[in-house]
């Protein structure tokens, strides 16, 4: 992409922070959407719950990236927090899509986050973007999340859904919680450990998002997962090898349920997701295997 003006919602999260750093390092102008009154020229106010966006601040943007949403694992899943997870994504995406559609000169691309939670539990069965949604809270929420971008699509804006897997990063997200345990020698597989985890290194996540921005031929859902999904047992073994720590403390499923409640079901879900469209479009992973991704997260 030539030097561009790119708006980013969710710019302070794990992925957003890394994406903004990458874009600005290459000379792009980044406009950050913030929920408070703007304090700098590169900030634009929005309120996803009220579906408000200061559209004047989006004028001249070549792309809008939506990474906003309440953390899936940030709190125990009460009914109220599940509603917050849903609303922060669905209402926020709808607000941004409506804002894009209202502009006289809309951005060329609306890149909106989604998740491999769309597919539900796939067991040992590999799935790509052609697979239908699964059943349960996360799949139904993901369907609504993507449908909320309809206004942008109807306005003729190329709209891409980045269905991201488990991001391997030391500084945040679900993986960030695993590192301290493994460093302390307290790591182990979760449940029976046979469930597939479809991961992606943070470096590859950012590179893939930029690839989606740059590749005019891509629209609709694109899986952002490494091409070699692994079981939780294989993840545990890789973490132990890289960190040179024992990984012999499994967490039984009943304990997970007692600690995490309904969220435990998602932790134990098996998702063997393949990045078919990403590979077909010519994207090359820097860290395609789990041990590579874990090592990269430590640098």
N, C-alpha and C positions, 0 to 999 in steps of 0.2 A: 504494500500500500504506500502511495506517495504521502508526503507529509500531510496530515489530516487533522481535523478537529473532531474529537471523539468524546462523547458524553458517557459517563459510567455511573450507574446506580449500584450501591453496594461496594463502593471503592475502598472501604476500610476493613473489609473481611479478609480472610486468608487469601482467596483467589484474587479479589479485587485489588488488594495492596500490591501483589506481585504483578498483576496485569498493568496497573498504572505505572509502576516502576519501569516495566519493559517498554511501554509506549513512550513515556517521556524520555527515556534513554535514547530512543531512536528519533527524537525530535518532533514527535506528534504533540499537538496541543490537547490536553485532557481537561474536560469540564466535569467536575464532580458534583453529583446530586446529593444534597444534604438535607436532613430533616429540620435543622435549626435555621435561624436567619443566617444568610451568607456572611462570611467574615473576610473573604478574599475574592478577587476578580474571577478566579476559576471555579467558583462555587455557584450552584443554582439550587434554590429551595424546592422541595417537594414534600408531600405528605401522603405516603401510600395508603394509609387507612382511610383518609378523607378523599382519596383519589384526586389529589391536587398536584399539578406540576406548573411551575413558572415557565411557560412555553417560550417566552421571550429569550430565556437563557439558552435554549436549544437551537436558536437561529444559526444557520451556517454550519451545523454539525454534519459531518459526513457519515457518522455511525453513532448508534446508541446501543450501549451494552448494559443489560439488566442482570445484575448478580445479587439483587437484594432478596432477603428472606430471613425469618427467624431461624435460629439454629435447630436442626432436627434433634440433636442430642444434648441441647443446652440445659434442658429441664426434664423432670419426670413428666410423662404424658398424662396430664389431667385433661378433662374435656375442654377446659378453658385454654390450655396451652396448645392442644391440637387445633383449636379454632384459630389461634394466633399464627401457627405454622401455615395454615391454609390461607388465611386472609392476607398475611404479609406477602405472600407470593401471588395469589390470584388478583387481589385488589390492586397491588402494586403494578403488576404486569398490565392489567387493564388500563390503569391510569397512564402509563407510559405509552401504550399502544394508541390510546385516544389522543395523547399529546402529539405523537408522531403524525397521526392522520390529520390533525388540525393545521399543521404547518403548510404554508404556501409552497415551500421548498423542503420537503421532508428529507431525512437522511437516506442514503442509498441502502443501508442495511440496519435492521433491528435484530440484534443478537441477544436472545433471552435464555437465561439459565433454565434447565430442567434437570432431571435426575434419572438414573437407571432404576430408581424405585418404581418408575412407570411399568416395568415388566413384572413386578411381584416376584414370587418365588418360582424360579425356573428349574430348581433341582440340578441335575447333571446336564440338562439340555442346553446347548449353546443357542443364544438368540441374537439377532441383529435388529436393525431398525424396522424390518418388515413384520416383526412380532406384534401381536395385539397387546393391550394393557392387561395387567394381572388383576387380582382381586384384593381388596383391603383398603386401608386408609391412604397409604402412600400412592398406590396406583391411581385411585380415584382423584386424589389431590393433584397428581401430576397431569392427568387428563384435563382437569379444570385450569391448571396453570398454563398449559399450552394453548388451550382454547381461548384464554383471556387475551391473547395477542391478535385476535381476529381483526380488529380495527386496522392495525398496521398492514396486515396481509391484504385486506380489502382495499386499502389505499394504494396498493401496488408496490409497497416496500418489501424488498427481499427480507424474509423473516426466517431466522435460523434458531432451532432449539438445541442447546448444548446439553445433552443428557449425560451428565458427569457421574463417574463412579467414585470410589473411595480415593481421596487425594492423599498421596503419601507425602507428608510434610512434617517436620519436627515442630514447627511454630504454631500449629493450631489445627482445628478440625478434629475428627475422630482419631486420626493417627497420632496427633499431638498428645493425646491422652495415653496412648500405648507406650510411647518412648520412655517416660519415667519409670513405668512398671518394669519394662525389660532391662533398663539400665540398672535397676535395683535387684535384678535377678529374680523378679517375681512374675515374669511373663509366662503365658501358657495358652493353649488353645481354648476356645470358647465353645461350650457344649461338647458335641462329639468331634468338632473340628473338621467335619467333612463338607461343610457348606462352602460354596464358591464365593470368593471375594473378587470383584472386578475392580481393579485399582488403576491409578494413573499417577505418575510422578508430577509434582507441582510444576517442574520445568516443562514437561510435556503438556500439561493442562494449559499453561499460558501460551505455549507455542501453538497448540491446537486452536485456542480461541482466536489468536491472530490469523491463523490459517483460514478459519471460518469467515473472518472479516474480509480477507483478501480474495477468497475464491468465489467469484461471481456465480459459478454454476451450482453452488450449494445453497439449498433452502430446505426448510422442514427439519425433522429430527436428525441429529447426528450424534452417535455414541462417542463420548470422550472417555475411553477406557483403553488400557494397554492391550495388545493383541494376545496376551497369554494370561488369562485369569487363572487364579490358583485357589486351592482350598485354604481354609483357616489354619489347618495344620501346617501347610507349606509356608504360609506367612509366618507362623510362629517359629518354624525352623530357620527361616531366613533371618528373622530378627535376632535370634540367638547367635547365629554364625557371625553376622555383621558386628553385633555389639559385644561378642565374646562373653556372653552371659548364659547361664542355664535357663532353659525355658520349659520347666517341668511342673508348673503350677496351673493345671487346667481349672477352668471355672465351670462347674456343672450347670446345665440348663436351669434347674430349679433355683439355684443361687442367683443366676442372672435375672430370673423372673421376680424373685423377691426384692432385688436391688433396683431393677430398672422398670418393673411393671410391664405395661404393654409394649414399651420400646424394646424389650428383650426379644420379642418375636422378630423384629426387624434385624437385630444383631445376629440372630440365628438363621435368617433367611439366606437361601442359596441363590446367587445370581451369577450366571455364567454368560456374560455379555461381551459381544465382539464388536469392534469398531469398523464394520464393513465399509460404510460410506467414507469414513475418514481415510482408510487405506486406499480405496478406489480413487480418491481424489488426489493421491500422490503424497499424502502426509507421511513423514518418516519419524518414528519415535526415537528419541535419544536414549530412553531407558525402558525398553520393552519388557524386561523381566523383573520379577519382584526384588531379587537381590540387588540388581542395579538401581532400582528406584529407592530402596532403603539406604543404600550407600550414598546416593545423590542427596538425600534428605539430610545427611550428616555433614555435608560440605558447606 
